[in-house]
């Protein structure tokens, strides 16, 4: 298939999309979502030519995984997004099974794009190419082809290049599975972005004393922040759930230091990055203000995807809100970017044991909740329970109808909840922990207009805003 043929199919998909508009009860107002098709990993996050650029994994032809393309949207304020022409289509021999995830950064007035060209063989097996493209100031993308083929000693699962410059070299990390089925992160370097020299496996199973059962580390991100190096990975392993082998979709953040000379990542601390139901494949970038900003995919490629009701409206999945990352006292914090406060309308505050608050796009701040037992309902299929030692998200499984739980263990002193129709992001203790989840039930009370309802065994101080764009 040629680029023009793929583009024509995409246009056809857009023209035939369900005309849902305001009748779509799940479409977010200020979180980014695809007009049609399936969205997953954020790619190529960057500030270029005076605008924020959000590339993303996209199947514009159906609400299923398959040979992914790269979509693109731009924004001047991280709130209002404009869809741009399709950036990368899987039409070349080295990418026919998908233009997989990658990154971007500016060099000499052009945005350099690096991504994985995925190729699956009909007889089984696969290979991967790390590819380069460029976006110019006019928004035209030019593919430059592969710069790395599959290295020896690894399975066909080598992907998701994150590229940056340090001193005299460009560096690239790749997520990989080696031939012993161990998850590792590979480091490469280059002086010209064309020829890449392997430095070594810097992080992963059986490296630098690390022991785990991970068979793959997806979507690695490595960056310097507030005097630390930070590594984000998506470790893949198998766990037993109800006597069934189930693949994990966790995200781990590890603070440490990259020894560029010895090609090793020395870790100091590691923990889960999100404790909700829907957070995967995050990526970060530095903007023109020097901020480290993260977007994550608010979804997971699990067995429950086909049951999401947005498919009836022709789309599935969305991005998280943009989050600013900082480090305080050796701990990574995630907080909504400051721009989101400009959406606040209809301020309301008070102190009470219980209340219901109107607004399906809204923000709620609960403070001084130390030691309280709090029940917080967002819809008939999602609620939060706060105890003196934990915060738990309860959600009804779309496939089975049974209740499931995700829990963060710790003492919560404050909660900031950002709701946008069918999603919520819960920032605990100023962003020291986060819980991200989608939900699709009816909101409680007042014909689905109640966004939050809480009850507590002690009076809580709260602030509430509706959020409008």
Secondary structure, 3 states (H helix, E strand, C coil): CCHHHHHHHHHHHHHCCCCCHHHCCCCCCCCCECCCEEEEEEEEEEEECCEEEEEEEEECCCCCCCCCEEEEEEECCCCCCEECCCCECCCCHHHCCCEEEEEEEEECCEEEEEEEEEEECCCCCEEEEEEEEEECCCCCEEEEEEEECCCCCEEEEEEEEEEEEECCEEEEEEEEEECCCCEEEEEEEECCCCCCEEEEEEEECCCCCCCCCCCEEEEEEEEEECCEEEEEEEEECEEEECCEEEECCCCEEEEEEEECCCCEEEEEEEEECCCCCCCEEEEEEECCCCCEEEEEEECCCCCCHHHCHHHHHCEECEECCCEEEEEECCEEEEEECHHHHHHEEEEEEEEEEEEEEECCEEEEEEECCCCCCEEEEEECCEEEEEECCEEEEEEECCCCCCEEEEEEECCCCEEEEEEECCEEEEEECCCCEEEEEECCCCCCCHHHCEEEEEEEEEEEEEEEEEECC
